[in-house]
Amino acid sequence: MSETNTKGAGMPDSDGEQPGYDFATAFWSAKHALAHASATAFARHGVHEGQQFVLRCLWQEDGLSPGEIARRLGLSTPTVTRAATRMEAAGLLRREPHPGDRRLVRLRLTDRGRDLEKVIDAEMHRVTERALTGFTAAEREAFIAALGQVRRNLAVR
């Protein structure tokens, strides 16, 4: 990219000029735009941004504990527990006692939560297509692989 194309990160430096995009700024800006587009798409269905990933885990295997979902998503258990509380209030899932350990709960989809699978998958597909417009199939594959490498590079060791 030329310098003219990299201006406009929206955060002036100490001299009041726009700094060029660096990796962190570009990544944050793209992540923010994706979160906004996703939140807008999912809100139409009563799903808050991030909850689609909890739903996806339960669509694959209903009855997981918050801890199991947290491990699969790389989140903390309290984060999933807070999301589950909101999702339960929205009628997307319900908590059931774990049959072998009464201290644990299992998260089970409600009919409403189950019925949203195709709708949310379609919304995710539309947001993805919008985000990756102009990328060839090879570029999409390389981009997704690069994001995976960034995640692995930054994983807690």
N, C-alpha and C positions, 0 to 999 in steps of 0.2 A: 504494500500500500504506500502511496506517496504521502508526504507529510500533510498535504492539504486534505486528504481523505481521512486522516487520523485525528484531526482536530475535533473539538466539540464534545468532549467527555462530560461537559456540564459542570466541571469543578475548576474554577480559576486557580492558577498558582499564586504565589505571593506577589507577583508583579501584576496580577489581574488578567493575565492572558490565559487562554484555554490550553491546558497541557495536552499532549498527544495521548491517544489511547495506549495504555500499557495492558499487559495481560489481565491483571486483576480488575482494572476498570472495565475492560471490554467484557470479561466474564461476568462481572457483577451486573452490568447493564443488560446483557443478554438474559441472565438468570431472572432479573427483575421483570423484563418484558415477557418472558415465558410464564412466570408466576402470575402476572396480571392477566394475560390472555387465558390461562387455565382457570384462574379464579372466576373470571367473567363467564366462561363456558360452563363450568360446573355449578355455579350459583343458580343457574336456571333450573337445576334439578335438586337444589337443597344440599349440595355437597360442597364443603369448604376445601380450598386448595390444600393439598397434602392428604386429604382423606381418601382420595382415589387410590392411593397406594395401599392403605389399610384395606380398602374394599378389594383390591386386586388380590391381596394375600388371602382374604377370606373366600373369594370366588374360587381360588385354586384349592384351598383346604379350609373349609368351614370348621369352626370350633377351636381355633388356635388361642393360646393365652396372649395377653399383651406382651409378655416377655419374649415369646416366640416370634411375634410380629416385629418387635423391636430389633431382635437379632437379624431377621431377614432383611429389614430395611436400613440397618445401620443407625438406629435411633436409640435413645434411652427409653427404658420402660415407662417412666413417668410421662414422657411425651406421648407415647401411644395410649396410656391410660387417660390422659386429658382429652385426646382426640376421641377415644371410645366413649367418654362421658358425653361429649357433644353429639356424637353420632347416635348414641342411644336416645338422647333427648329428641333428635330429629327422626327417630323411628327407623334408622338404618340397620341397627343391630341390637342385640340384647345380651346381657351377661347371664351366664349359667354357672353354678358351682361346678368345679372340677370333680369328677366322680371319685378320683383316688386321693385328692388332697383338698380338703374344704377351705384351705387358705387361698387357693388359686381359683381363678375364674376362667372360663372359656368364653370367647366372643362368638356369637352365632348370628348369622344374617337373618334379618326379618324378610318377609316376602318383598317388602318395598326395597330393601337393600339388594336382594337377589335380582329383582326386576330391573335394577339400574345397570346391570352389567353391560348389556348391549348399548345402552344409551351413553354411558360414560366411556366405553371403548370407542364409540363413534366420535364423541367429543374429543377424546385424546388423539384420535387419528386426524381429525380436522385441524387441531392446534399444531400437531406435528407437521402436517403437510404445509400449513401456513408458515411455520418457522423455517422449514427447509426448502421453501420455494426457490428455484434457481440452482439447487444443488443437483448434480447428476447422481445416479445410483452409487457410483464408485466414490464420489465425494461424501455422500451421506454415510456410507460404510466407514470411510476413513475418519470422518468427523466423530462418529460414535466411538470408534476404536480409540481415537485421541482423547476423548473425554474419559473413557475407561482408564487410560494410562495416567491421566491427571489424577483421577480418584485414587488409583493404586499408589502413585507417587506421594500423595498427601495422607494416605491411611496412617492411623496411629500405629506406631511400632512399639 
